[in-house]
Amino acid sequence: MRANPRIARAARYPVDDAQLAPTKLGNAIRRFEEYGYDRFRLDTQVMWNELTGNAPEQVRRQVDLARANVDFFVALLYGHCAVVLCAAAALTTAGPDVPLLLTAIGVPGLLIPVWYHAAVSATDEWSAAVRALVNTGRKPLAESLGLLLPSDLAAERNMWTLVSKMSRLPHHERAAALDNLPTAAARRLNNAGWRQRRPPEHDVA
């Protein structure tokens, strides 16, 4: 079943109106830049290196490939803009080859909106890859920071808010609230204590 084109276009905008950009491409990129913060309060722009350093290799590769596709069309767009500008400048010189230069202006000029639309469409795959990166990378990221990912969404959002602020802002006394969060080390100790306290099992005849 094919997706509704209107719904697909609407999905290329950020959820928060305050994050709107002046261009379609900017909005298409901004929508997945805010995904981690909107869902989990994980600021992926601040924690990007930590997140990609702990996410599964396959997911990181998908993000890189999806971004390369967008970069390819953006490079074509800027390259054709450069050709058009150079050809237009050449028309002002003495004795220009007018038919050739007009062709150099017209053909790339017609392709520029094609490459722009292709770049916007290619962000769909990039967006899906970033969503997968956030969804699968949160748990290993938390563990690499010595924290335990809460099972409650509200508690997880509070944890990532504290972690993101600690990474982005100068140290403040409020950062001590991280001490109250469950840690992976505490879980290991609890598990070890539970195994030690567990009564031996007896065979039933």
C-alpha positions in Angstrom: 0.0 0.0 0.0 1.5 3.3 -1.1 1.9 6.1 1.5 -0.2 9.3 1.0 2.1 11.9 -0.6 0.6 14.7 1.6 1.4 12.7 4.7 4.9 12.0 3.5 5.5 15.7 2.9 4.1 16.6 6.3 6.4 14.0 7.9 9.4 16.0 6.6 8.9 18.7 9.1 10.0 18.9 12.7 7.4 18.3 15.4 8.3 21.4 17.3 7.3 24.6 15.4 10.2 26.4 17.0 12.6 24.1 15.1 11.2 25.0 11.6 13.8 26.0 9.0 13.3 28.3 6.0 13.8 25.6 3.4 12.4 22.1 2.7 15.8 20.5 2.9 16.5 22.2 6.2 13.2 21.0 7.7 13.7 17.5 6.3 17.0 17.3 8.2 15.8 19.1 11.3 13.0 16.6 11.8 15.4 13.8 12.7 17.9 16.1 14.5 15.2 16.6 17.0 13.9 13.0 17.1 16.0 11.9 20.1 15.2 15.0 22.1 11.5 15.0 21.3 11.0 11.3 22.2 13.5 10.7 25.0 15.0 14.1 25.8 18.3 12.8 24.5 20.1 15.7 22.8 21.7 13.9 19.9 23.4 17.1 18.6 25.3 17.2 21.9 25.7 13.5 22.5 26.3 12.5 18.8 29.9 11.2 19.2 29.0 9.2 22.3 25.9 7.8 20.6 27.6 6.7 17.4 30.5 5.3 19.4 28.2 2.9 21.2 25.5 2.1 18.6 25.7 -1.2 16.7 28.0 -1.2 13.7 25.3 -2.0 11.2 23.2 0.9 12.3 26.1 3.3 12.1 26.9 2.1 8.6 23.2 2.7 7.6 23.5 6.3 8.8 26.7 6.9 6.9 25.3 5.5 3.7 22.0 7.4 4.0 23.9 10.7 4.6 26.2 10.0 1.6 23.1 9.8 -0.7 21.9 13.2 0.5 25.4 14.7 0.2 25.7 13.3 -3.4 22.6 15.2 -4.6 23.5 18.3 -2.7 26.9 18.2 -4.4 25.2 17.9 -7.8 23.0 20.9 -6.9 25.9 23.1 -6.0 28.0 21.9 -8.9 25.3 22.8 -11.4 24.8 26.2 -9.7 28.5 26.8 -10.2 28.2 25.9 -13.9 25.3 28.2 -14.4 27.1 31.1 -12.7 30.3 30.6 -14.6 28.4 30.4 -17.9 26.4 33.5 -17.1 29.7 35.3 -16.3 31.2 34.1 -19.5 28.4 35.8 -21.5 29.8 39.2 -20.4 33.2 38.5 -21.9 34.3 39.6 -25.4 33.2 37.3 -28.2 31.3 34.6 -26.2 30.0 31.4 -27.7 26.4 32.4 -27.0 24.6 29.1 -28.0 27.0 27.0 -26.0 26.8 29.2 -23.0 23.0 29.4 -23.1 22.9 25.6 -23.2 25.3 25.5 -20.2 22.9 27.8 -18.4 19.6 26.2 -19.4 20.4 22.5 -19.0 22.0 22.6 -15.5 19.4 25.2 -14.6 16.6 22.7 -15.3 18.4 20.0 -13.3 18.9 22.1 -10.2 15.4 21.7 -8.8 15.5 18.0 -9.7 18.6 17.5 -7.6 17.1 19.5 -4.8 13.9 17.4 -4.8 16.1 14.2 -4.9 18.1 15.5 -1.9 14.9 16.1 0.1 13.5 12.7 -0.8 16.8 11.0 0.2 16.5 12.4 3.7 13.7 9.9 4.3 16.2 7.0 4.5 18.6 9.2 6.5 15.8 10.0 9.0 15.0 6.3 9.4 18.6 5.5 10.0 19.0 8.1 12.7 15.8 6.9 14.4 17.3 3.4 14.4 20.5 4.8 15.8 18.7 6.5 18.7 16.4 3.6 19.4 19.1 1.0 19.5 22.0 3.1 20.8 20.3 4.5 23.9 20.9 1.4 26.0 24.6 0.9 25.2 25.2 4.6 25.6 23.7 4.6 29.1 25.7 1.6 30.1 28.9 3.2 28.7 28.2 6.2 31.0 27.8 3.8 34.0 24.0 4.3 34.0 21.1 1.9 33.8 18.4 2.7 31.3 15.1 3.1 33.2 12.2 1.0 32.2 9.9 3.9 32.8 9.8 6.5 29.9 9.4 9.5 32.2 12.4 8.4 34.2 14.4 7.9 31.1 13.5 11.3 29.8 14.6 12.8 33.1 17.9 10.9 32.9 18.8 12.0 29.4 17.8 15.6 30.3 20.4 15.5 33.1 23.1 13.8 31.0 22.6 16.2 28.1 22.7 19.3 30.3 25.9 18.0 32.0 27.6 17.6 28.6 26.4 20.9 27.2 26.5 23.3 30.1 29.1 24.2 32.8 29.0 22.2 35.9 26.2 23.0 38.3 25.1 21.6 41.7 22.0 20.3 40.0 24.2 17.8 38.2 24.4 15.9 41.5 20.9 14.6 40.7 22.7 12.0 38.5 23.9 10.4 41.7 20.3 9.3 42.4 20.0 7.5 39.1 20.4 3.7 39.0 23.7 2.6 37.7 24.9 -0.5 35.9 27.4 -1.2 38.7 24.7 -1.2 41.3 22.7 -3.6 39.2 25.7 -6.0 38.9 26.1 -5.8 42.7 22.5 -6.5 43.3 22.5 -9.4 40.9 25.6 -10.8 42.6 24.0 -10.4 46.0 20.9 -12.1 44.8 22.8 -15.1 43.6 24.7 -15.4 46.9 21.4 -15.2 48.9 19.6 -17.6 46.7 19.0 -20.9 48.6 20.3 -24.0 47.1 17.9 -26.1 45.1 17.3 -29.6 46.3 16.4 -32.5 44.2 13.0 -33.9 44.8 13.0 -37.7 44.9 
